[in-house]
Amino acid sequence: MKRMLAAGMLATAFGLGTWVSWGLVPLIGMLWGVVWARAGAGREAGAAEPTGESRWIAARLAALSAALGWIGWLGYTGLAGQGGLGRLLVRLAAVLQLPPAVLLAGTIALPALLAGTAALIGSDLASSFRTSRPRGSDVP
């Protein structure tokens, strides 16, 4: 239940981030990975670090949320507009000689890949900072 709530909030963040700039998608994904690792999500009892599987859960959740956020954004712009998104999709598909569904799937896959990869990087960065020792800490 907590993951579903987190996915919904994250999808909203990705949708609103897209409204500002599509470049915020990887940034939000990276921040999500850092938060996930810092919160200790996926940590086994008594373990100092989250498990390797936990990183992938964070990445999958970010990818799914980014895809849902963009589906929501595309749906909103499609319904709020004059049907321009559909016309653009059909014309671009004709130029590229692809079915419109392929272009739509690629449009949704792009933010999912960006967010998932960035979440992995963010969780790795957070874990590496957590395990690094300050200078001089090896001195007795």
MODELLER restraints for C-alpha pairs under 7 A, 6 or more apart:
rsr = mdl.restraints
at = mdl.atoms
rsr.add(forms.Gaussian(group=physical.xy_distance, feature=features.Distance(at['CA:7:A'], at['CA:61:A']), mean=6.35, stdev=0.5))
rsr.add(forms.Gaussian(group=physical.xy_distance, feature=features.Distance(at['CA:7:A'], at['CA:65:A']), mean=5.43, stdev=0.5))
rsr.add(forms.Gaussian(group=physical.xy_distance, feature=features.Distance(at['CA:8:A'], at['CA:65:A']), mean=6.94, stdev=0.5))
rsr.add(forms.Gaussian(group=physical.xy_distance, feature=features.Distance(at['CA:10:A'], at['CA:65:A']), mean=5.80, stdev=0.5))
rsr.add(forms.Gaussian(group=physical.xy_distance, feature=features.Distance(at['CA:11:A'], at['CA:65:A']), mean=4.29, stdev=0.5))
rsr.add(forms.Gaussian(group=physical.xy_distance, feature=features.Distance(at['CA:11:A'], at['CA:66:A']), mean=5.60, stdev=0.5))
rsr.add(forms.Gaussian(group=physical.xy_distance, feature=features.Distance(at['CA:11:A'], at['CA:68:A']), mean=5.82, stdev=0.5))
rsr.add(forms.Gaussian(group=physical.xy_distance, feature=features.Distance(at['CA:11:A'], at['CA:69:A']), mean=4.38, stdev=0.5))
rsr.add(forms.Gaussian(group=physical.xy_distance, feature=features.Distance(at['CA:12:A'], at['CA:69:A']), mean=5.93, stdev=0.5))
rsr.add(forms.Gaussian(group=physical.xy_distance, feature=features.Distance(at['CA:14:A'], at['CA:25:A']), mean=6.00, stdev=0.5))
rsr.add(forms.Gaussian(group=physical.xy_distance, feature=features.Distance(at['CA:14:A'], at['CA:66:A']), mean=5.56, stdev=0.5))
rsr.add(forms.Gaussian(group=physical.xy_distance, feature=features.Distance(at['CA:14:A'], at['CA:69:A']), mean=5.33, stdev=0.5))
rsr.add(forms.Gaussian(group=physical.xy_distance, feature=features.Distance(at['CA:15:A'], at['CA:69:A']), mean=4.44, stdev=0.5))
rsr.add(forms.Gaussian(group=physical.xy_distance, feature=features.Distance(at['CA:15:A'], at['CA:70:A']), mean=5.91, stdev=0.5))
rsr.add(forms.Gaussian(group=physical.xy_distance, feature=features.Distance(at['CA:15:A'], at['CA:72:A']), mean=6.96, stdev=0.5))
rsr.add(forms.Gaussian(group=physical.xy_distance, feature=features.Distance(at['CA:15:A'], at['CA:73:A']), mean=5.81, stdev=0.5))
rsr.add(forms.Gaussian(group=physical.xy_distance, feature=features.Distance(at['CA:17:A'], at['CA:24:A']), mean=5.51, stdev=0.5))
rsr.add(forms.Gaussian(group=physical.xy_distance, feature=features.Distance(at['CA:17:A'], at['CA:25:A']), mean=6.49, stdev=0.5))
rsr.add(forms.Gaussian(group=physical.xy_distance, feature=features.Distance(at['CA:18:A'], at['CA:24:A']), mean=6.63, stdev=0.5))
rsr.add(forms.Gaussian(group=physical.xy_distance, feature=features.Distance(at['CA:18:A'], at['CA:25:A']), mean=6.76, stdev=0.5))
rsr.add(forms.Gaussian(group=physical.xy_distance, feature=features.Distance(at['CA:25:A'], at['CA:111:A']), mean=6.55, stdev=0.5))
rsr.add(forms.Gaussian(group=physical.xy_distance, feature=features.Distance(at['CA:25:A'], at['CA:114:A']), mean=6.92, stdev=0.5))
rsr.add(forms.Gaussian(group=physical.xy_distance, feature=features.Distance(at['CA:25:A'], at['CA:115:A']), mean=5.98, stdev=0.5))
rsr.add(forms.Gaussian(group=physical.xy_distance, feature=features.Distance(at['CA:26:A'], at['CA:114:A']), mean=5.40, stdev=0.5))
rsr.add(forms.Gaussian(group=physical.xy_distance, feature=features.Distance(at['CA:26:A'], at['CA:115:A']), mean=4.88, stdev=0.5))
rsr.add(forms.Gaussian(group=physical.xy_distance, feature=features.Distance(at['CA:26:A'], at['CA:118:A']), mean=5.40, stdev=0.5))
rsr.add(forms.Gaussian(group=physical.xy_distance, feature=features.Distance(at['CA:29:A'], at['CA:62:A']), mean=6.00, stdev=0.5))
rsr.add(forms.Gaussian(group=physical.xy_distance, feature=features.Distance(at['CA:29:A'], at['CA:115:A']), mean=4.44, stdev=0.5))
rsr.add(forms.Gaussian(group=physical.xy_distance, feature=features.Distance(at['CA:29:A'], at['CA:116:A']), mean=6.57, stdev=0.5))
rsr.add(forms.Gaussian(group=physical.xy_distance, feature=features.Distance(at['CA:29:A'], at['CA:118:A']), mean=5.18, stdev=0.5))
rsr.add(forms.Gaussian(group=physical.xy_distance, feature=features.Distance(at['CA:29:A'], at['CA:119:A']), mean=4.71, stdev=0.5))
rsr.add(forms.Gaussian(group=physical.xy_distance, feature=features.Distance(at['CA:30:A'], at['CA:118:A']), mean=4.53, stdev=0.5))
rsr.add(forms.Gaussian(group=physical.xy_distance, feature=features.Distance(at['CA:30:A'], at['CA:119:A']), mean=4.40, stdev=0.5))
rsr.add(forms.Gaussian(group=physical.xy_distance, feature=features.Distance(at['CA:30:A'], at['CA:121:A']), mean=6.47, stdev=0.5))
rsr.add(forms.Gaussian(group=physical.xy_distance, feature=features.Distance(at['CA:30:A'], at['CA:122:A']), mean=4.41, stdev=0.5))
rsr.add(forms.Gaussian(group=physical.xy_distance, feature=features.Distance(at['CA:31:A'], at['CA:122:A']), mean=6.30, stdev=0.5))
rsr.add(forms.Gaussian(group=physical.xy_distance, feature=features.Distance(at['CA:32:A'], at['CA:119:A']), mean=5.98, stdev=0.5))
rsr.add(forms.Gaussian(group=physical.xy_distance, feature=features.Distance(at['CA:33:A'], at['CA:58:A']), mean=6.19, stdev=0.5))
rsr.add(forms.Gaussian(group=physical.xy_distance, feature=features.Distance(at['CA:33:A'], at['CA:119:A']), mean=4.07, stdev=0.5))
rsr.add(forms.Gaussian(group=physical.xy_distance, feature=features.Distance(at['CA:33:A'], at['CA:120:A']), mean=6.11, stdev=0.5))
rsr.add(forms.Gaussian(group=physical.xy_distance, feature=features.Distance(at['CA:33:A'], at['CA:122:A']), mean=4.46, stdev=0.5))
rsr.add(forms.Gaussian(group=physical.xy_distance, feature=features.Distance(at['CA:33:A'], at['CA:123:A']), mean=4.29, stdev=0.5))
rsr.add(forms.Gaussian(group=physical.xy_distance, feature=features.Distance(at['CA:34:A'], at['CA:122:A']), mean=4.78, stdev=0.5))
rsr.add(forms.Gaussian(group=physical.xy_distance, feature=features.Distance(at['CA:34:A'], at['CA:123:A']), mean=4.78, stdev=0.5))
rsr.add(forms.Gaussian(group=physical.xy_distance, feature=features.Distance(at['CA:34:A'], at['CA:126:A']), mean=5.27, stdev=0.5))
rsr.add(forms.Gaussian(group=physical.xy_distance, feature=features.Distance(at['CA:36:A'], at['CA:58:A']), mean=6.58, stdev=0.5))
rsr.add(forms.Gaussian(group=physical.xy_distance, feature=features.Distance(at['CA:36:A'], at['CA:123:A']), mean=6.80, stdev=0.5))
rsr.add(forms.Gaussian(group=physical.xy_distance, feature=features.Distance(at['CA:37:A'], at['CA:50:A']), mean=6.67, stdev=0.5))
rsr.add(forms.Gaussian(group=physical.xy_distance, feature=features.Distance(at['CA:37:A'], at['CA:123:A']), mean=5.20, stdev=0.5))
rsr.add(forms.Gaussian(group=physical.xy_distance, feature=features.Distance(at['CA:37:A'], at['CA:126:A']), mean=6.16, stdev=0.5))
rsr.add(forms.Gaussian(group=physical.xy_distance, feature=features.Distance(at['CA:37:A'], at['CA:127:A']), mean=6.53, stdev=0.5))
rsr.add(forms.Gaussian(group=physical.xy_distance, feature=features.Distance(at['CA:38:A'], at['CA:126:A']), mean=6.61, stdev=0.5))
rsr.add(forms.Gaussian(group=physical.xy_distance, feature=features.Distance(at['CA:40:A'], at['CA:50:A']), mean=6.00, stdev=0.5))
rsr.add(forms.Gaussian(group=physical.xy_distance, feature=features.Distance(at['CA:41:A'], at['CA:50:A']), mean=6.60, stdev=0.5))
rsr.add(forms.Gaussian(group=physical.xy_distance, feature=features.Distance(at['CA:41:A'], at['CA:54:A']), mean=6.95, stdev=0.5))
rsr.add(forms.Gaussian(group=physical.xy_distance, feature=features.Distance(at['CA:42:A'], at['CA:50:A']), mean=5.30, stdev=0.5))
rsr.add(forms.Gaussian(group=physical.xy_distance, feature=features.Distance(at['CA:42:A'], at['CA:51:A']), mean=6.15, stdev=0.5))
rsr.add(forms.Gaussian(group=physical.xy_distance, feature=features.Distance(at['CA:42:A'], at['CA:54:A']), mean=4.83, stdev=0.5))
rsr.add(forms.Gaussian(group=physical.xy_distance, feature=features.Distance(at['CA:43:A'], at['CA:49:A']), mean=6.10, stdev=0.5))
rsr.add(forms.Gaussian(group=physical.xy_distance, feature=features.Distance(at['CA:43:A'], at['CA:50:A']), mean=4.05, stdev=0.5))
rsr.add(forms.Gaussian(group=physical.xy_distance, feature=features.Distance(at['CA:43:A'], at['CA:51:A']), mean=5.86, stdev=0.5))
rsr.add(forms.Gaussian(group=physical.xy_distance, feature=features.Distance(at['CA:44:A'], at['CA:50:A']), mean=6.87, stdev=0.5))
rsr.add(forms.Gaussian(group=physical.xy_distance, feature=features.Distance(at['CA:55:A'], at['CA:120:A']), mean=6.10, stdev=0.5))
rsr.add(forms.Gaussian(group=physical.xy_distance, feature=features.Distance(at['CA:55:A'], at['CA:123:A']), mean=6.37, stdev=0.5))
rsr.add(forms.Gaussian(group=physical.xy_distance, feature=features.Distance(at['CA:58:A'], at['CA:119:A']), mean=6.53, stdev=0.5))
rsr.add(forms.Gaussian(group=physical.xy_distance, feature=features.Distance(at['CA:59:A'], at['CA:116:A']), mean=4.30, stdev=0.5))
rsr.add(forms.Gaussian(group=physical.xy_distance, feature=features.Distance(at['CA:59:A'], at['CA:117:A']), mean=6.66, stdev=0.5))
rsr.add(forms.Gaussian(group=physical.xy_distance, feature=features.Distance(at['CA:59:A'], at['CA:119:A']), mean=5.11, stdev=0.5))
rsr.add(forms.Gaussian(group=physical.xy_distance, feature=features.Distance(at['CA:59:A'], at['CA:120:A']), mean=5.61, stdev=0.5))
rsr.add(forms.Gaussian(group=physical.xy_distance, feature=features.Distance(at['CA:60:A'], at['CA:116:A']), mean=6.05, stdev=0.5))
rsr.add(forms.Gaussian(group=physical.xy_distance, feature=features.Distance(at['CA:62:A'], at['CA:115:A']), mean=5.66, stdev=0.5))
rsr.add(forms.Gaussian(group=physical.xy_distance, feature=features.Distance(at['CA:62:A'], at['CA:116:A']), mean=5.33, stdev=0.5))
rsr.add(forms.Gaussian(group=physical.xy_distance, feature=features.Distance(at['CA:62:A'], at['CA:119:A']), mean=6.62, stdev=0.5))
rsr.add(forms.Gaussian(group=physical.xy_distance, feature=features.Distance(at['CA:63:A'], at['CA:112:A']), mean=4.01, stdev=0.5))
rsr.add(forms.Gaussian(group=physical.xy_distance, feature=features.Distance(at['CA:63:A'], at['CA:113:A']), mean=6.25, stdev=0.5))
rsr.add(forms.Gaussian(group=physical.xy_distance, feature=features.Distance(at['CA:63:A'], at['CA:115:A']), mean=5.33, stdev=0.5))
rsr.add(forms.Gaussian(group=physical.xy_distance, feature=features.Distance(at['CA:63:A'], at['CA:116:A']), mean=4.51, stdev=0.5))
rsr.add(forms.Gaussian(group=physical.xy_distance, feature=features.Distance(at['CA:64:A'], at['CA:112:A']), mean=6.31, stdev=0.5))
rsr.add(forms.Gaussian(group=physical.xy_distance, feature=features.Distance(at['CA:66:A'], at['CA:111:A']), mean=5.70, stdev=0.5))
rsr.add(forms.Gaussian(group=physical.xy_distance, feature=features.Distance(at['CA:66:A'], at['CA:112:A']), mean=5.23, stdev=0.5))
rsr.add(forms.Gaussian(group=physical.xy_distance, feature=features.Distance(at['CA:66:A'], at['CA:115:A']), mean=6.39, stdev=0.5))
rsr.add(forms.Gaussian(group=physical.xy_distance, feature=features.Distance(at['CA:67:A'], at['CA:108:A']), mean=5.43, stdev=0.5))
rsr.add(forms.Gaussian(group=physical.xy_distance, feature=features.Distance(at['CA:67:A'], at['CA:109:A']), mean=6.72, stdev=0.5))
rsr.add(forms.Gaussian(group=physical.xy_distance, feature=features.Distance(at['CA:67:A'], at['CA:111:A']), mean=6.17, stdev=0.5))
rsr.add(forms.Gaussian(group=physical.xy_distance, feature=features.Distance(at['CA:67:A'], at['CA:112:A']), mean=5.15, stdev=0.5))
rsr.add(forms.Gaussian(group=physical.xy_distance, feature=features.Distance(at['CA:70:A'], at['CA:108:A']), mean=6.38, stdev=0.5))
rsr.add(forms.Gaussian(group=physical.xy_distance, feature=features.Distance(at['CA:71:A'], at['CA:108:A']), mean=6.81, stdev=0.5))
rsr.add(forms.Gaussian(group=physical.xy_distance, feature=features.Distance(at['CA:78:A'], at['CA:85:A']), mean=5.72, stdev=0.5))
rsr.add(forms.Gaussian(group=physical.xy_distance, feature=features.Distance(at['CA:89:A'], at['CA:100:A']), mean=6.00, stdev=0.5))
rsr.add(forms.Gaussian(group=physical.xy_distance, feature=features.Distance(at['CA:90:A'], at['CA:100:A']), mean=5.91, stdev=0.5))
rsr.add(forms.Gaussian(group=physical.xy_distance, feature=features.Distance(at['CA:93:A'], at['CA:99:A']), mean=5.80, stdev=0.5))
rsr.add(forms.Gaussian(group=physical.xy_distance, feature=features.Distance(at['CA:93:A'], at['CA:100:A']), mean=5.24, stdev=0.5))
rsr.add(forms.Gaussian(group=physical.xy_distance, feature=features.Distance(at['CA:93:A'], at['CA:103:A']), mean=6.92, stdev=0.5))
